[in-house]
Amino acid sequence: MLTAGLTGGLGSGKSAVADVLRNAGAHRIDADALARELLAPDSEVLTEVVATFGNGIVDAQGRLDRGLLGKRIFANPDERAALEAILHPRINRLAQERIAAIGRRYPEAVVVYEAPLLIESGAHRWVDRVLVVDADEATQMARVQARDGRSAEQVRAMMVAQLPRDQRLAYADDVIDNNGQWHATREQAELLMERYRAQARRASP
């Protein structure tokens, strides 16, 4: 088995690349989906988050208001750090459990673990390869504004909350350049998947 941790800056196209890898045969695990699972109403993790941030972050049905919490943590680095201290270890543990289960069933599997905060959470230490989907900051800004309708100031604040591009690239074992046409990005991802499949076969018992 081979586990590739896939990350990239805001608007870099990491989810689109993850789709290509999945369509080429990879098993995909999404850190954001794991976070939503852990933060389900009445869960132990949500109870801890509410104790830290107050009842105002849940609605009348006890569901987390992700938009409100997001605004708070992007505006306050200390609150962001507090949330990450609660979530990151649990997300990492759940991801590793899911990956191990795939490996037991499919010893030659390629698993793509998509995590925007792969490096910040420490998950880069336990994956086999760190795959960074890269786009320059102007491209990121334009994509996010077009996709989400956010102001330039909002996008900049979100980008500042992530690891700087040069630092992210310094951790990369593999890089997919998504600055150009999508067909070129897709071709890079498909070629990389061929390499990953070969590595996974060599690593299997």
Buried (B, 14 or more C-beta within 10 A) or exposed (E): BBBBBBBBBBBBBBBBBBBBBBEBEBBBBBBBEBBEEBBEEEBEBBEBBBEEBEEEBBEEEBBBEEEBBBEBBBEEEEBBEBBBEBBBEBBBEBBBEBBEEBBEEBEBBBBBBBBBBBBBBEBBEEBBBBBBBBBEBEBBBBBBBEEEEBEEEBBBBBBEBBBEBEEBBEBBEBBBEBBEEEEEBBEBBEEBBEEBBEBBEEBEE
